[in-house]
């Protein structure tokens, strides 16, 4: 086994720079999380709106087809 090394003193500026970098990362985490959440919610709302438009278009096609069929049947009844 290797002998344990003796602890050495570290320059205070190095300790401060590492501490500041770690603090910066920790401080940015909530903002990054909220930004990601807002993007996800925005995307979900946009997809919901697109799906609603698609459903409305498909319903209109169905309504038009049923109206056409109803009018055709009405005209067919009035033949002399």
N, C-alpha and C positions, 0 to 999 in steps of 0.2 A: 504494500500500500504506500501511496505517496504521503509524504508528511504534510500536515495541514499548513497552509501559508498564513503568515501573520497579516492581520488587517493593516491596510495602509490608509493614510489620510487622503481624502479626495478634495480637490479644489472646490471651494464654496460656490464658485461661478458655475461649475459643472452641475452641482447639485441643484442650484437655482434654475438652470436652464432645463434640466429634466423635469423638475417640479412644475415649471411653467408650461412645458409642452403637455404634460399629463393633465394639468388643470384645464388647458385649452380644449383638449379632446373631450374631457368630461363635461365642460360647459357647453360645447357644441352639440352634444348628443340629444338633448331634448328638442332643440330647434330642428335638427335633421329628422328626428322622429315625427315631429308635427308637420314638417314639409312633406314627408312621405305620406302621412295620413291624409293631408289635404289633397295631394295628387290622386290618391286612391279614391277618395270620396268624390272628387270631381270627375274622375273617369267613370265611376259607377253611376253618377247622376246623368252623365252624357249618354251612357249605354241605355239607361232606363228611358230617356227621352227618345232615343233612336228606336227602341223596341216599341214604344207607344205609337210613334209615327207609322212604323211598319204594320202594327196591328190595326191601326185606323185605315190604312190603305187597303189591307186585305178585307176588312169588314165592308168597306165601300164597294169593293168588287162583288162581294156576296150580296149586298143590298141591291146593286144594279142588276145582278143576274136574277134575283128573286122578283124584282119589279118587272123585268122584261118577261119572265115566265107568267106572272100574274096578268099582265096586260094581254099577252098572247092568248091566255085561257079566256079572258073576258071577250076578246074579239071572236074567238072560236064559238062561243055560246050564242052570239047574235046572228048566226047565219040563217037565212030564211029557208 
